[in-house]
Amino acid sequence: MSLFDWDFSPPTPSDMGDHDVPAASTRMAGRRVALMVTGGIAAMKTPELARGLRRHGAHVVAFVSDDALRYVAREALEWATCGPVVSNLTWAAEHLSDGAPFDAYLVAPATHNTIAKMAYGIGDTVVTSALISALGRMEQGRAKVLVAPTMHGTMHNAQLLDNARRLAAQGVRLITPRDAFGKHNLPDTETLCTAVGRALSQSSLHGRRIMVTAGPTPVPIDGVRRIVNRFRGRLGAQVAEELTWRGADAELLLGDGAWRPRAPMRLTIARTYDDYRDMVVARAQSGLFAGVFSAGVADYRPAKAVVGKITSGQAQLPLMLEPTEKVIDLAMAADPAMHCVAFKYLEGVSEDELIRIAAKRLDRAGLVVATRGEDTRGTDQRALFVRRDGVTPVPDKRAIAVAIADHLEDLADRAVSQDRGHIAAQ
């Protein structure tokens, strides 16, 4: 039977109801999001966007214009949000949301017309009327307003830019469109969800530059072959994702391997160990709040790589290897003020021995994430957090990512408190 031919098997049983969504995170739990749908063709994608926001815990209410209902069915949005769609101004004043205020307003898609009306306070539909109130709540510090511009490239003109800059100056967050086929397209659902989560984040990491390294750092043997380890950077990607959601200016510096993260984040690929070393040092020299060094850095490299391709079929191929530089030490020398999270991976040792060896790195790092091969379960991993004040076990990669972000957030909180103390002393 072909891969494409149904064998008439029933679906796998599930406890999920028809309106339920699989939970991706609880990052927006308890948050109310108004999804403002305007009359662009991208409105057809908004039911999936509503469910995406719900996957992260948000309660979503859709406001739609008459033009939007030409491109998306009311019933589809009601199914996706589990509630009635607001499409008219009524005596209940839904556009003011006094009884149940929203934490964020996401205009997606945002047409050229809607952006212009927002900029000049025109409220001639339920969506634009609600947005007038939303901007007022934003100015009072009670809500965030985000706009996802979508339109044909010919509509990217001086009026659009003037209006967008006017809104940005007020505090509206304009989400970078997806650039394709000469148009400003609606970004993918996860990018939009992350943008809302970043806007709502009250973390002290907001805006702080943090580098996360992950994955292997290949060393060339010749122009074709290279030595590489089995690490692929999934844990580092989860750390970078968590920091991104909290509002940090986080970059994942990923060694070249077979895997790429799907979550939206700033991503740079290091093709070789030398590229990795140079990038890390350059980032440190430019000034970082923190560096999270989870990469599986090569310990050895060929003393001399061969130009071109070594001829195949040789009975033996001796390789003379030499130690590589300790990149984490180079980074710390480049920026001694950078907070450092180091990693130590060992196999065939006891936990006590792992802790003893990991603790040696506390001379430069405030936290060492220590792991053993014996504690690996498929793609998941248990870890021990080694600090000067003790050791804490952490059960899995998701918890490790959250705990690292919490550690860095605590350092940022202390920095803010110290700055306030210095100001008060003056």
C-alpha positions as CSV (number, residue, x, y, z in Angstrom):
1,M,0.0,0.0,0.0
2,S,1.3,3.5,-0.9
3,L,2.1,6.0,1.8
4,F,-0.7,8.1,0.3
5,D,-3.4,5.5,0.4
6,W,-5.6,5.4,3.5
7,D,-5.9,2.0,5.1
8,F,-9.2,2.9,6.7
9,S,-7.8,3.0,10.3
10,P,-9.7,5.1,12.8
11,P,-8.0,8.2,14.4
12,T,-6.0,7.7,17.6
13,P,-8.4,8.3,20.6
14,S,-7.9,11.6,22.4
15,D,-9.3,13.3,25.5
16,M,-9.4,16.7,23.7
17,G,-12.8,18.2,22.8
18,D,-13.6,19.7,19.5
19,H,-12.9,23.2,20.6
20,D,-9.8,22.4,22.7
21,V,-6.3,23.3,21.6
22,P,-3.1,21.4,22.4
23,A,-1.2,23.5,25.0
24,A,2.1,24.9,23.8
25,S,2.8,26.9,26.9
26,T,1.2,28.8,29.7
27,R,3.0,32.0,28.9
28,M,-0.2,34.0,28.3
29,A,-2.3,32.3,30.9
30,G,-4.9,34.7,32.3
31,R,-4.3,37.2,29.6
32,R,-7.2,38.6,27.4
33,V,-6.3,39.4,23.8
34,A,-8.6,41.3,21.4
35,L,-8.0,40.0,17.9
36,M,-8.9,42.9,15.5
37,V,-9.6,41.5,12.1
38,T,-9.8,43.9,9.2
39,G,-10.7,43.5,5.5
40,G,-7.6,42.0,3.9
41,I,-7.4,38.6,2.3
42,A,-5.1,37.5,5.1
43,A,-8.2,37.5,7.4
44,M,-8.8,34.0,6.2
45,K,-5.8,32.9,8.4
46,T,-7.2,34.4,11.6
47,P,-9.0,31.3,13.0
48,E,-5.6,29.6,13.2
49,L,-4.1,32.7,14.8
50,A,-6.9,32.7,17.4
51,R,-6.2,29.1,18.2
52,G,-2.4,29.8,18.3
53,L,-2.9,32.5,21.0
54,R,-5.1,30.0,22.9
55,R,-2.4,27.4,22.7
56,H,-0.3,29.7,24.9
57,G,-3.1,30.2,27.4
58,A,-4.7,33.4,26.1
59,H,-8.4,34.1,26.2
60,V,-9.2,35.6,22.7
61,V,-12.2,37.7,21.6
62,A,-12.4,38.6,17.8
63,F,-13.6,42.0,16.6
64,V,-14.3,42.0,12.9
65,S,-15.3,44.6,10.3
66,D,-17.9,44.0,7.6
67,D,-15.1,43.8,5.1
68,A,-13.3,41.2,7.1
69,L,-16.3,38.9,7.0
70,R,-15.9,38.8,3.2
71,Y,-12.7,36.8,3.8
72,V,-13.4,34.8,7.0
73,A,-16.6,33.2,8.2
74,R,-18.0,34.4,11.5
75,E,-18.7,30.8,12.5
76,A,-15.0,29.9,11.9
77,L,-13.8,32.6,14.2
78,E,-16.5,31.7,16.9
79,W,-15.3,28.1,16.7
80,A,-11.7,29.2,17.0
81,T,-12.2,31.6,19.9
82,C,-15.0,29.7,21.7
83,G,-17.1,32.9,21.9
84,P,-19.2,35.3,19.9
85,V,-17.6,37.6,17.4
86,V,-18.0,41.4,17.9
87,S,-19.1,42.9,14.6
88,N,-21.4,45.7,15.6
89,L,-21.5,48.6,18.1
90,T,-24.3,47.9,20.6
91,W,-25.6,49.3,23.8
92,A,-23.2,46.9,25.7
93,A,-20.2,49.1,24.4
94,E,-18.1,46.0,23.7
95,H,-15.6,48.3,22.0
96,L,-14.8,49.9,25.4
97,S,-14.3,46.6,27.2
98,D,-14.9,48.2,30.6
99,G,-16.3,45.0,32.2
100,A,-13.6,42.7,30.9
101,P,-10.6,44.8,29.8
102,F,-8.0,43.4,27.4
103,D,-4.3,43.1,28.1
104,A,-3.4,43.3,24.4
105,Y,-5.0,44.3,21.1
106,L,-3.6,42.6,18.0
107,V,-4.6,44.0,14.6
108,A,-4.0,41.2,12.2
109,P,-4.2,41.7,9.3
110,A,-3.8,45.5,9.5
111,T,-4.7,47.0,6.1
112,H,-3.3,50.3,4.8
113,N,-6.8,51.8,5.4
114,T,-7.0,50.7,9.0
115,I,-3.5,51.9,9.8
116,A,-4.4,55.4,8.4
117,K,-7.6,55.5,10.5
118,M,-5.7,54.5,13.6
119,A,-3.2,57.2,13.1
120,Y,-5.8,59.9,12.8
121,G,-8.4,58.7,15.3
122,I,-11.2,57.7,12.8
123,G,-13.6,55.3,14.4
124,D,-16.2,54.4,11.7
125,T,-16.3,50.6,12.3
126,V,-16.5,48.4,15.4
127,V,-12.8,47.6,14.9
128,T,-11.6,51.2,14.5
129,S,-13.8,52.4,17.3
130,A,-12.4,49.7,19.6
131,L,-8.9,50.8,18.6
132,I,-9.5,54.4,19.6
133,S,-10.3,53.0,23.1
134,A,-7.3,50.6,22.9
135,L,-4.9,53.5,22.2
136,G,-6.3,55.3,25.2
137,R,-5.7,52.3,27.4
138,M,-2.2,52.0,26.0
139,E,-1.4,55.6,26.9
140,Q,-2.7,54.9,30.4
141,G,-0.4,51.9,30.7
142,R,-3.3,49.4,30.8
143,A,-2.9,47.6,27.5
144,K,-0.5,46.9,24.6
145,V,-1.4,47.5,21.0
146,L,0.2,45.5,18.2
147,V,-0.3,45.9,14.4
148,A,0.6,43.4,11.7
149,P,0.7,45.3,8.4
150,T,-0.3,43.3,5.3
151,M,-0.7,44.8,1.9
152,H,0.6,44.8,-1.7
153,G,4.0,46.2,-2.3
154,T,2.6,49.2,-4.3
155,M,0.8,50.3,-1.1
156,H,4.1,50.7,0.7
157,N,4.2,54.4,0.2
158,A,5.0,57.7,2.1
159,Q,1.5,57.8,3.7
160,L,1.9,54.3,5.1
161,L,5.3,55.1,6.6
162,D,4.1,58.4,8.0
163,N,1.1,56.8,9.7
164,A,3.2,53.8,10.9
165,R,5.8,56.1,12.4
166,R,3.1,58.2,14.0
167,L,1.6,55.1,15.7
168,A,5.1,53.8,16.7
169,A,5.8,57.2,18.4
170,Q,2.6,56.7,20.5
171,G,3.8,53.3,21.6
172,V,2.1,51.0,19.1
173,R,4.3,48.0,18.2
174,L,4.4,47.3,14.5
175,I,5.3,43.7,13.7
176,T,7.7,43.1,10.8
177,P,5.7,41.7,7.9
178,R,6.7,38.5,6.2
179,D,8.4,39.6,3.0
180,A,7.4,37.4,0.0
181,F,6.2,37.9,-3.6
182,G,6.4,41.7,-3.5
183,K,4.0,42.0,-0.6
184,H,3.8,42.6,3.1
185,N,2.4,39.3,4.2
186,L,1.0,38.2,7.5
187,P,3.7,36.6,9.6
188,D,3.2,33.0,10.7
189,T,1.1,32.2,13.8
190,E,3.9,31.5,16.2
191,T,5.7,34.8,15.3
192,L,2.6,36.7,16.0
193,C,2.0,34.9,19.3
194,T,5.6,35.5,20.3
195,A,5.2,39.2,19.5
196,V,2.2,39.5,21.8
197,G,4.0,37.6,24.5
198,R,7.0,39.9,24.3
199,A,4.8,42.9,24.5
200,L,3.0,41.6,27.6
201,S,6.2,40.5,29.3
202,Q,7.2,42.5,32.4
203,S,10.5,40.7,32.8
204,S,13.6,42.7,33.7
205,L,15.3,40.9,30.8
206,H,13.4,43.1,28.4
207,G,15.8,44.5,25.8
208,R,18.9,43.0,27.4
209,R,21.3,41.4,24.9
210,I,21.9,37.8,25.6
211,M,23.8,35.3,23.4
212,V,22.9,31.6,23.6
213,T,25.3,29.1,21.9
214,A,24.2,25.6,20.9
215,G,24.9,22.7,18.7
216,P,28.1,21.3,17.3
217,T,31.1,23.3,16.1
218,P,32.4,21.3,13.1
219,V,36.1,21.2,12.3
220,P,37.2,20.5,8.7
221,I,39.3,17.6,7.7
222,D,39.3,18.6,4.1
223,G,37.1,20.6,1.8
224,V,34.3,18.0,2.1
225,R,34.7,16.0,5.3
226,R,34.5,17.3,8.9
227,I,34.5,16.1,12.4
228,V,31.3,16.8,14.3
229,N,29.6,15.6,17.5
230,R,26.1,14.4,18.0
231,F,24.8,17.5,19.8
232,R,22.2,19.4,17.8
233,G,21.3,22.4,20.0
234,R,17.7,21.6,20.9
235,L,18.2,22.7,24.6
236,G,19.9,26.0,23.6
237,A,17.1,26.7,21.2
238,Q,14.6,26.2,24.0
239,V,16.6,28.6,26.2
240,A,16.7,31.2,23.4
241,E,13.0,30.8,22.8
242,E,12.2,31.4,26.5
243,L,14.4,34.4,26.6
244,T,12.8,35.8,23.5
245,W,9.3,35.4,24.9
246,R,10.4,37.3,28.0
247,G,11.4,40.3,25.8
248,A,15.2,39.8,25.8
249,D,17.2,40.7,22.7
250,A,18.4,37.1,22.5
251,E,20.4,35.5,19.7
252,L,20.9,31.8,19.2
253,L,24.3,31.1,17.8
254,L,23.9,27.6,16.4
255,G,26.7,25.4,15.2
256,D,26.0,23.9,11.8
257,G,24.2,20.6,12.1
258,A,21.2,18.8,10.6
259,W,18.6,20.5,12.8
260,R,17.1,24.0,12.8
261,P,14.7,25.4,15.4
262,R,11.2,26.2,14.1
263,A,10.3,28.7,16.9
264,P,10.8,32.4,15.9
265,M,14.1,33.8,17.2
266,R,17.2,35.6,16.1
267,L,19.3,32.8,14.6
268,T,22.9,32.8,13.3
269,I,24.6,29.7,12.0
270,A,28.3,29.0,12.7
271,R,29.6,26.8,9.9
272,T,32.9,25.8,11.6
273,Y,34.6,26.0,14.9
274,D,36.7,29.0,13.7
275,D,33.5,30.8,12.7
276,Y,31.9,30.0,16.1
277,R,35.0,31.2,18.0
278,D,35.2,34.5,16.0
279,M,31.4,35.2,16.3
280,V,31.4,34.5,20.1
281,V,34.3,36.8,20.8
282,A,32.9,39.5,18.5
283,R,29.5,39.4,20.4
284,A,31.3,39.6,23.7
285,Q,33.4,42.5,22.6
286,S,30.3,44.4,21.5
287,G,28.8,44.1,25.1
288,L,26.4,41.5,26.4
289,F,24.3,41.2,29.5
290,A,24.8,37.4,29.5
291,G,26.1,34.5,27.6
292,V,24.6,31.0,27.8
293,F,27.3,28.6,26.5
294,S,25.5,25.3,25.8
295,A,27.3,24.5,22.5
296,G,29.0,21.2,22.1
297,V,32.3,22.9,21.3
298,A,35.0,20.8,19.5
299,D,37.9,20.0,21.8
300,Y,40.2,19.0,19.0
301,R,40.8,19.8,15.3
302,P,43.2,18.6,12.6
303,A,46.6,20.3,12.9
304,K,46.2,21.1,9.2
305,A,43.1,20.8,7.1
306,V,43.6,19.5,3.5
307,V,42.7,21.9,0.7
308,G,40.3,20.1,-1.7
309,K,39.2,16.5,-1.1
310,I,41.3,13.7,0.2
311,T,41.4,10.8,-2.2
312,S,39.0,8.0,-1.2
313,G,40.1,4.3,-0.9
314,Q,43.2,4.7,1.2
315,A,43.9,1.8,3.5
316,Q,44.5,4.3,6.4
317,L,44.0,8.0,7.0
318,P,46.0,9.1,10.0
319,L,44.8,12.4,11.5
320,M,47.0,14.6,13.8
321,L,44.7,16.4,16.1
322,E,45.5,19.4,18.3
323,P,43.5,21.1,21.1
324,T,41.2,23.9,20.3
325,E,41.0,27.2,22.3
326,K,38.5,27.4,25.1
327,V,36.0,29.8,23.6
328,I,34.2,30.5,26.8
329,D,37.5,31.8,28.3
330,L,38.1,34.0,25.3
331,A,34.6,35.4,25.6
332,M,35.0,36.1,29.3
333,A,38.3,37.8,28.7
334,A,36.6,40.0,26.0
335,D,33.9,41.0,28.4
336,P,34.5,40.3,32.1
337,A,31.3,42.0,33.0
338,M,29.2,39.5,31.0
339,H,27.1,37.1,33.2
340,C,28.0,33.6,32.2
341,V,26.0,30.3,32.2
342,A,28.4,27.4,31.5
343,F,27.6,23.8,30.7
344,K,29.5,20.6,31.6
345,Y,28.6,17.2,30.0
346,L,30.3,13.9,31.2
347,E,29.7,10.2,30.9
348,G,30.5,7.3,33.2
349,V,30.9,9.4,36.3
350,S,28.8,9.7,39.5
351,E,26.7,12.7,40.3
352,D,29.2,13.7,43.0
353,E,32.0,13.6,40.6
354,L,30.0,15.6,38.0
355,I,29.3,18.2,40.6
356,R,32.9,18.4,41.7
357,I,34.2,18.9,38.1
358,A,31.4,21.4,37.2
359,A,32.1,23.5,40.3
360,K,35.6,24.3,38.9
361,R,33.9,26.5,36.3
362,L,32.3,28.7,39.0
363,D,35.5,30.8,38.9
364,R,34.1,32.5,35.8
365,A,30.4,31.4,35.7
366,G,27.6,32.2,38.1
367,L,25.8,29.0,37.1
368,V,27.0,25.7,35.6
369,V,24.4,23.3,34.1
370,A,25.9,19.9,34.6
371,T,24.6,16.8,32.7
372,R,25.5,13.2,32.2
373,G,25.0,10.8,29.3
374,E,23.3,8.5,31.8
375,D,20.6,11.1,32.4
376,T,19.6,11.5,28.7
377,R,16.2,10.1,27.8
378,G,15.7,10.3,24.0
379,T,15.9,14.0,23.1
380,D,15.3,15.0,26.8
381,Q,17.8,15.6,29.5
382,R,18.0,15.9,33.3
383,A,20.5,18.4,34.7
384,L,22.0,19.6,37.9
385,F,22.3,23.4,38.5
386,V,25.6,24.0,40.2
387,R,26.0,27.3,42.0
388,R,28.2,28.6,44.8
389,D,25.3,28.3,47.2
390,G,24.3,24.7,46.3
391,V,23.1,22.2,43.7
392,T,19.5,22.0,42.3
393,P,18.2,19.1,40.2
394,V,16.1,20.1,37.1
395,P,14.0,17.4,35.5
396,D,13.9,18.2,31.8
397,K,14.9,20.5,29.0
398,R,11.8,22.7,29.2
399,A,12.4,23.2,32.9
400,I,16.1,23.8,32.3
401,A,15.3,26.6,29.8
402,V,12.9,28.2,32.3
403,A,15.3,27.9,35.2
404,I,18.1,29.5,33.2
405,A,15.9,32.4,32.2
406,D,14.8,32.7,35.9
407,H,18.5,32.8,36.9
408,L,19.3,35.6,34.4
409,E,16.1,37.5,35.4
410,D,17.2,37.4,39.0
411,L,20.5,38.9,38.0
412,A,18.7,41.6,36.0
413,D,16.4,42.4,38.9
414,R,19.5,42.9,41.2
415,A,21.0,45.2,38.6
416,V,17.9,47.3,38.5
417,S,17.8,47.5,42.3
418,Q,21.4,48.5,42.4
419,D,20.8,51.2,39.8
420,R,17.9,52.5,41.8
421,G,20.0,52.5,44.9
422,H,22.8,54.5,43.2
423,I,20.2,57.1,42.0
424,A,18.7,57.4,45.4
425,A,22.1,57.8,47.0
426,Q,22.9,60.7,44.7
